[in-house]
Amino acid sequence: MAATRSDDATDAAGVFDPLRPLLTRVAYRMLGSVADAEDVVQDAFIRWLAADRAVVREPAAFLRRTVTRLCLDQLKSARRRRETYVGPWLPDPLVGDEEEDDVTLPLMLALERLSPLERAAFLLHDVFGVGFDEVAATIDRDPAATRQLAARARAHVRDARPRYKLEKQRGLEIANAFFEASRSGDMGALGAMLAADVGMWADGGGKRPAAAIPILGKALVMKLHRSVAVLLRKYGSTMVHTGMINGLPGFVTREADGELQTTALEIEDGKVTGIYVMRNPDKLRHVH
């Protein structure tokens, strides 16, 4: 008896579903958006359903290629949208992401400065371990050009890669201490945690109040926190939980307006060098 369409879809899903988490990680690291990544992966599944799967020798490679090409198409429109984005843009926060690929939030921001092809070559080869021949086929370039793309990308993002691995528990202790000091207004304790060249980026997306430009340097970051602490003491900010956010220690809070907020801390030599605050509710829908 011929296979039914239902049987065919079940067989396709049986191959696809175990690969979905990996494909979603590829798409998210290409796009920086959880919702867009999920849409791309679902689009890839629809294409997988329509494909002649009998001739596909390596489904994982086929699907990774499909997802990457869909992401490259998406990046063109995403870049146009970001030109009109209100305030600093940060990638959607991934809370509790434990993937051991060192794609931390600062590295994702560095990837934003790359061309789409450089980004694809770097992520596929350096992060996901895909051979250059397959990367070349994926992005429709020859292997030599693909190696050059990855090398250029590597040079651009070198400074954004962690110089040493911060012990997770120590990072979460600093995150807890940062929350307590910033919410209680203990500026002495807060100042002791900050590096001289600390920077702060807050993404409100025009939907919630946030600094319109990055706040750079310890003096300006401290000035902002003094002002914010006055409001927090009056209106409150409740800790939901601490955890890893895009590979950095941080915490999730519920603010006075009832909305969630994530704060991720970049830490070097025991000092906070970067503070990344997500306030845009559109980017927090998946956080709880």
N, C-alpha and C positions, 0 to 999 in steps of 0.2 A: 504494500500500500504506500502511496506517495506521502511524504511528510506534509503535515498541515502547516499553515502559516504560524499557528500558535507554537507548534513544535520547533519550527525554525527560529522563532524569536527566543524561545527558551534556550535552545542551543547557543544562540548568539550571546545571550545574557550570561550563560554559564562560563563562556570564555572571557567576556568583558568585565563582569563584576569583580573578580579578584584583582584586576588591573586598575580598577577605578581609583583607589587611593593614590597610587603612583601617578596616574594621569592627572589627577586633581592637583597634586603637588607640583608637577611640571607646569600646569596652566596657571596656578596661583603665583608661582615664582616668575613667570613671564609677565603676568598682568597686574599683580599686586591687589587684586580684588577677588574676594571669596565668591560673590555672586557671579561675576563674569567667568571665573574659572569653572564653576559648576555648570553654567550655560554652555561653555565650550565643550566640556566633557560630555554633556548630554547630546550636543550636536554631533560629536564624534561617535556616540553610540548609534545615532540615527544613520550615520554614514556606514557604520559597521554592519548594521542590519541590511543595508542596500548593497553592500559589497559582495563580490563573488568570493566568499570566504574559503572555498575549496582550494583556491590557488594561492592563498596567503600562507607562506611557510612559517613566518614568525609574527603572530598576532601582536605581541608586545611592541615590536619595532614598527609595525604598520600603524598601530594606534598612537604610539608616541609621535610618529611623523604627522599623522592627521591632526593631533592636538596642537603640535607646534605650529603647523601651517595656519590653523584657525586662529591661534594666538597672534601670529605675525599680522594677519588681516585686522584683528581687533586693535592692535597697538597703533595702527595708523589713525583710527578715530579717537582712541584714548588720548593720544598726544594732542590732538586738536582740542579735546575737552579740557585738558589740563592747562592749556594756555589761558583759559578764562576762569580757572578754579580760584575761589576766594581764599586767600591766605596760603600757608604752607600745605603741600600735599604729602600725606603719609600713606603707606600701604595699609590695607585692612589689618587689624590686629589678629594674630593667631594665638589664642591663649592656650597654654599647655602643650604647645608644639614641641615635641621631643626629638624631632628628626636630627640625626647626627650629620648634617651636611654643612653646618656653619653658615647657612644663609640667614644671617642675623639682620635685624632691621637696618642698621647702617649700610650693610652690603646691598640690601634691596634698594636703598636710596641711591647708592652708587650705580647700580644697574640702570636706574632711570636715565642716567647721563649717556648711556651707550645707544648706539643704533640698534634697531630691532634685530638685525642679523648678528651683530656682536653679542647681544644679550642671549640669543638662542644658542650660538656656538659655545659661549662660556658655560651656560647652565647645563646644556646637554653633555658636554665633554667633561668639564671640571667638577660639576656637582653631581650629575647623574651617571657619570662614567661611561658614556656612549662613545664608541670608537669614531675617529674622524671620518672614515668612509661613510658610515651611516649618517653622521651629522651633515656631511656634504650632500648626501642624497636628500636629506630632509629639507635643507634650506636651498637646494638647487644651485649649489656652487661646487667647484672642483675642490678636492681635498687640500691642495696647497693654499688656495684662497681661504678655505675654512680654518686652517691652522693659523693663518695671519689674523683672521677675525678674532679667534680665541686669544691669541697672544696680545693683540691690542686691548681687548677687554680686560685681560688679566692685569696689564699694566695700569689701566685706569682704576681698577677696583682694589689694587694691592693695599692701599692705606686703610680701606674700610674693613679688611679682614682682621679678625681678632688676633692680637699678637701672642696671646697666651690664653688658655682656657680658664675661665673663672669657675671655681668650685661652686656648684649650684647652691648648696646650703648657705654658703657665705654670701652669695648674691641675694638670696631671699632675706637674709638677716639685714642687709643694707637696705633693701626695699622696705621692709617693715619699719626700720629706723627712720627712713626718709619720710614715709607716710606720717609717722607720729610727730616728727619735727615740723613738717610743713603744715599739718593740720592744727597743731597746738600753738604754732607761732614761735617755737623755740629756734630763733634765728642763729643762736650760737651753735647749737647742735647741727642745724642744717648747713651752716657755712663750713663747718669742719668736714663735712662729707664731700664738698664740691671742689673740683679741680679749678685752677685759675682760668683755664680756657673753656670752661663748661658752656654748652649751648643748649637751648631749649626750643623745641618745635611743637606747636599745638595746632592740630587740624580740627577746625570747627566746620569747614566746608560752607561757611555762610549760614549755617543752620543754628549754631549756638555760639555765644561769645568766645573768642579765642584771639590770641595775639596775631596780628595781621602779617607780621614778619618774624623770622627767627630772632630769639633773644640770645645774644652772644656775649660771653664774658661773665665772670662771677659777680661783679658789682651789679650788673643789670638783672641777672637772674635772681639775686637776693632782693633787689628792689621790688621786682614783680611778686615774689613770694611774700614779702612783707604786706603788700597790698591785698593779696589774695587771702592771706591768713586772717585778716580782719573780717573779711566776708565769710570765710569758712567757720570762724568761731560763732558768728551770728546765725548763719543759715545751715551749717552742718555739712559733713561729708562722711559717709559711712563706708568702712571697708567691707567689701564682699569677699574677696580672698586674694592672697598673693599667689604668684606662679610665674612661669616663664611665658613671655610675650614676644613672639618672633625671635626666640633664642636669647632674649635678654630677661634678667630678673625684673619683676614689676608687680603691679597690683591692679585689681579691678575695684572701682568704687561706685557707689550710687550717690549722685550729687543732689543738691537741694532742689533742683527742678525735677527730680525723680528719674533722670536719665542716667544710664551707665557711662562710665569713663574708664579708659585704660591708661596707665602710665608705665612706660618701659624705661629702664635705666641702663645706659651704657657705662660700664665700670672698668677702669684701668688702674692698676696699682692701688686698689682699695678706694679710689676716688671716683665720684660720678662725673663723667665727661660729657654725657649726653642725656637729655630728658625728652622723651617723646610722648606727647599726650594726645590721645584720640578722643575727640568730643563730638565728631560728626555722627549723628544718630543713624544715618544711612549705612555707615560702615561698622556699626555695633549691633546690627540686628541678629547676628549669629552668636553673639557673646552672651553668656548667662552665668 
